[in-house]
């Protein structure tokens, strides 16, 4: 049985999704998990792929070039007043 590994974005949150993907590939990971939902928290980097089209394209390109899979999308904050349709 072989194991597969994913690099979680919180491990290296200072890396934008494309750079995280290339880094994960160089380190031998099979998957990457990204955090593209911007929550507006203090010191949080903004990797909002829904509104940063170039970063979205670069992330997709990095996934294609490296052959890594996208395991999951991290983080959705649900609280009073949150409209789930906006997430």
N, C-alpha and C positions, 0 to 999 in steps of 0.2 A: 504494500500500500504506500503510495506516495502522497505527501502532503502538499497543499498549495497555500500560499501566503499572500496577504493583502497588506499594503502600507496604508494605514489610516491617516487622514489629513492632519488630525490633531498631533500626530507624531512630529510633523514638520510644517506647522501652520504658516510659517513665514515663506514657504514656497507656494507660488501660484500653481494652479492645477496642471498646466503643461510641464512646468519644471518638476513638480512632484512626480509626474508620470515618468519622465525621463530618468529621474533619480531612482525611482522604484525599479525600473527596468535594469539600470546599471547594477543595482544591489541584488538582483536576482528574484525579485517578487513576481508573482503571477497576476496579481490584481492591484488596483489602487481604489481607494475610497476618497471621494472629494467632498468638500464642504462649500457648495456654491450658493447657499441661501444666506444672504447677509442679514444679520439680526440687529446691527447698529450698536453692538456692545462696545464698551471702552477698549481701545487698542485692537479691535478686531479688524483684520484685513478684509477688504471688500472684493470677494471673488464671485460676484453676482453674475453668473453666466447668462442668465435670462436677459440682462441688460448690457452686458459687455460682450458684444458679438464677436469681436476679434479674439478675445480670450477663449470664447466658446470654440471658434474655429481652430485655434491653436491647440486646445485641449483634445479635440477630436482628432486632429492630425497626429498629436503625440501618441494617442491610443492606437491609431492605425499603424504608425511607424514602429512602435515597440511591440505590438501584438498583445499588450496587457489588456486584461478585462477590467471593466468598471464594476466593482462588487456592490457598492451602494453609495447613495447620496446621504450625507450626514446633515442632521440638525433641522428641526422644525420646531419653533417655539410656539406652543399653543397656550394662550392665557385669556382672561376675560377681555373681550373686545377684539379678539383675533378673528379675522375673516378667513376661513380655510381656503376660500377661492383665490386669495391673494398669495398663497404659499405655493 
